[in-house]
């Protein structure tokens, strides 16, 4: 959790809207709820959970980070927000009709153990997404322009990791016990306000935010100038168009 501790407000002002880009595909894949129960694991600031609720699901938003929960409770006062964290969810077997984890399995220490736990608490449908092209590519470009070492997220040990591709994701989930895994590639362009992007870095969100906070004053200034230059070079109508790719996986119990 160290890349996400204390960043609820900064995350909501920046990457929350990017991660919400999977919402239509997820709702389309799992269907409308018609009152059935759904657990959103790693719910962040609650945007996706609120979308599921609007689609007729009875939603519980499970989120381990306290500032994320505070933002979710403020923005969605009718949403049930609960403190829980993989790989051990305080939930009975098959307690929810559907369980969803949006960009969670690419952050956990043991993806297969976490995926097995998601399946354990799901009675009917399990769904998850991962990045196939990490959002950190933008910050790698910033670092190159600044003459700084590239932003790099932590890598798992080889025996725990998996290929961040459509086939690699399906194989990992199958190894974790998910039956009949269907995968869908996702592509969309996040049109980001540069101010929101900078909020993520300055606010310590994810690998880029941790990297920025670890720099001294001189390198922070170099990083900021490179960021401003890149945004100025790529912005259209004051927004930066950032293409992203992900994989959505869905499994239904027989």
C-alpha positions in Angstrom: 0.0 0.0 0.0 3.0 2.4 0.3 2.4 3.9 -3.2 -1.2 4.8 -2.2 -1.0 5.8 1.5 -2.5 9.2 2.3 -3.2 10.0 -1.4 -7.0 9.9 -1.5 -7.6 13.5 -2.4 -4.8 13.6 -4.9 -5.9 10.4 -6.5 -9.5 11.6 -6.8 -8.3 14.8 -8.5 -6.2 12.9 -11.0 -6.1 9.2 -11.8 -9.6 8.4 -10.5 -11.0 9.6 -13.8 -8.5 7.5 -15.8 -9.3 4.3 -13.9 -13.0 5.0 -14.4 -12.4 4.5 -18.1 -13.2 0.8 -17.8 -16.7 1.4 -16.3 -18.8 1.0 -19.5 -16.9 -2.2 -20.4 -17.2 -3.7 -16.9 -20.9 -2.9 -16.6 -21.5 -4.3 -20.1 -19.6 -7.5 -19.2 -21.3 -8.3 -15.9 -24.7 -7.0 -16.8 -27.2 -5.0 -14.8 -27.6 -5.9 -11.2 -31.4 -6.1 -10.6 -30.7 -5.9 -6.9 -28.0 -8.6 -6.8 -25.0 -8.0 -4.6 -21.6 -6.8 -5.8 -18.3 -6.3 -4.0 -15.9 -3.8 -5.5 -12.4 -4.7 -4.1 -9.9 -1.9 -4.1 -12.7 0.6 -4.7 -10.5 3.7 -4.3 -12.6 6.8 -4.1 -15.8 5.0 -5.1 -16.4 6.2 -8.6 -16.7 2.7 -10.2 -18.8 1.4 -7.2 -21.2 4.3 -7.8 -21.5 3.3 -11.5 -22.3 -0.3 -10.5 -25.0 1.0 -8.0 -26.5 3.1 -10.9 -26.7 -0.1 -12.9 -28.9 -1.8 -10.3 -26.3 -3.6 -8.1 -26.4 -3.6 -4.3 -22.8 -2.5 -3.9 -20.2 -2.8 -1.1 -17.0 -0.8 -1.8 -14.1 -2.5 -0.2 -11.0 -0.3 0.2 -8.0 -0.6 2.6 -6.6 2.9 2.4 -8.2 5.3 4.9 -8.1 8.6 2.9 -9.6 6.8 -0.2 -12.5 5.7 2.0 -13.0 9.2 3.4 -13.3 10.6 -0.1 -15.7 7.9 -1.2 -17.9 8.5 1.9 -17.9 12.2 1.2 -18.7 11.9 -2.5 -21.2 9.0 -2.3 -22.9 9.2 1.1 -25.3 6.4 0.2 -22.5 4.0 -0.7 -21.5 1.2 1.8 -17.7 1.6 2.2 -15.8 -1.0 4.1 -12.2 -1.4 5.2 -10.9 -4.6 3.6 -7.7 -5.7 1.8 -6.5 -8.6 -0.3 -5.3 -11.3 0.0 -7.6 -12.1 2.9 -11.1 -10.5 2.7 -13.3 -10.7 5.8 -16.1 -12.1 3.8 -17.8 -15.6 3.8 -17.4 -17.9 0.8 -19.7 -16.9 -2.1 -21.0 -13.9 -0.1 -21.5 -11.7 -3.2 -23.2 -12.5 -6.5 -20.4 -10.6 -8.3 -16.9 -9.5 -7.3 -14.9 -6.9 -9.2 -11.3 -5.7 -8.9 -10.4 -2.8 -11.2 -6.6 -2.3 -11.6 -6.0 -4.2 -8.4 -4.2 -7.4 -9.4 -1.4 -5.4 -11.0 -0.6 -4.0 -7.6 -0.8 -6.9 -5.2 2.2 -8.9 -3.9 0.8 -12.3 -5.0 -1.6 -11.9 -8.0 -2.7 -15.6 -8.0 -3.4 -15.7 -4.3 -5.4 -12.5 -4.6 -7.3 -13.8 -7.6 -8.1 -17.0 -5.8 -9.6 -14.9 -2.9 -11.7 -12.9 -5.3 -13.1 -16.1 -6.7 -13.8 -17.5 -3.2 -16.2 -14.7 -2.2 -18.0 -14.6 -5.6 -21.1 -16.7 -6.1 -21.7 -16.1 -9.8 -19.4 -13.6 -11.6 -15.8 -12.5 -11.1 -14.3 -9.7 -13.1 -10.9 -7.9 -13.0 -8.8 -5.5 -15.1 -5.1 -4.9 -15.4 -3.0 -2.4 -17.4 -1.4 -3.8 -20.5 0.2 -0.4 -21.1 1.0 1.1 -17.7 0.2 4.8 -17.1 3.8 5.3 -16.1 4.9 5.6 -19.7 4.1 9.3 -19.6 6.3 9.9 -16.6 9.1 7.9 -18.2 9.0 10.5 -21.0 9.1 13.3 -18.4 12.2 11.8 -16.8 14.0 11.4 -20.1 13.4 15.1 -20.9 14.6 16.0 -17.4 17.7 13.8 -17.7 16.6 11.8 -14.6 16.4 8.0 -14.1 13.2 6.6 -15.4 10.2 6.1 -13.1 10.0 2.4 -12.4 7.4 0.6 -10.4 8.4 -2.4 -8.3 8.5 -5.7 -10.1 7.4 -9.0 -8.6 9.6 -12.0 -8.3 9.5 -14.1 -11.5 7.6 -17.0 -9.9 4.9 -14.5 -8.8 4.7 -12.3 -11.8 2.7 -12.8 -15.0 2.8 -11.4 -18.5 0.7 -8.2 -18.6 -1.0 -9.3 -21.9 -4.4 -10.7 -22.7 -3.1 -14.3 -22.8 -0.8 -13.8 -19.8 -3.7 -12.4 -17.7 -6.0 -15.3 -18.7 -3.3 -17.8 -17.9 -2.7 -16.3 -14.5 -6.4 -16.3 -13.6 -6.8 -19.9 -14.8 -3.9 -20.9 -12.6 -5.7 -19.2 -9.7 -8.8 -21.3 -10.3 -11.0 -19.0 -12.3 -13.2 -21.1 -14.6 -13.9 -20.2 -18.2 -12.0 -17.0 -18.3 -13.0 -14.6 -21.1 -10.7 -11.6 -21.8 -11.5 -8.3 -23.6 -8.8 -5.8 -24.7 -9.7 -2.2 -23.9 -8.3 1.0 -25.4 -9.2 4.6 -24.6 -7.7 8.0 -24.5 -7.6 9.9 -21.3 -7.8 13.6 -22.0 -6.2 15.0 -18.9 -5.9 18.5 -17.5 -2.2 19.1 -16.9 -3.1 20.5 -13.5 -4.7 17.2 -12.6 -1.7 15.3 -13.9 0.6 17.4 -11.8 -1.6 16.9 -8.7 -0.9 13.1 -9.0 2.9 13.7 -9.0 3.0 16.3 -6.3 0.5 14.4 -4.2 2.6 11.2 -4.2 0.3 9.0 -6.2 1.7 5.7 -7.5 5.3 5.2 -8.8 5.6 8.6 -10.4 4.5 10.4 -7.2 6.9 8.4 -5.0 9.7 9.1 -7.5 9.0 12.8 -7.4 8.9 13.0 -3.6 12.2 11.2 -3.4 14.0 13.9 -5.4 15.8 16.9 -4.0 14.8 20.5 -4.8 17.0 20.8 -7.9 15.7 17.6 -9.5 12.2 18.3 -8.5 12.5 21.6 -10.5 14.0 19.7 -13.5 11.1 17.2 -13.3 8.6 20.1 -13.2 10.1 21.9 -16.2 10.2 18.7 -18.2 6.6 18.0 -17.3 5.5 21.5 -18.4 7.4 21.2 -21.6 5.9 17.8 -22.5 2.4 19.0 -21.7 2.9 22.2 -23.8 4.2 20.1 -26.7 1.3 17.6 -26.7 -1.7 19.5 -25.4 -4.7 20.1 -27.6 -7.4 22.5 -26.4 -5.4 22.7 -23.1 -5.8 18.9 -22.5 -3.2 16.2 -22.9 -4.4 13.2 -24.8 -3.0 10.0 -23.3 -3.8 6.7 -24.9 -4.1 3.7 -22.5 -4.6 0.0 -23.0 -5.9 -2.6 -20.5 -7.4 -6.1 -20.3 -10.7 -7.0 -18.8 -11.3 -10.6 -17.7 -14.6 -12.1 -16.7 -15.3 -15.6 -15.2 -18.7 -17.2 -14.5 -19.2 -20.2 -12.3 -20.8 -23.1 -14.1 
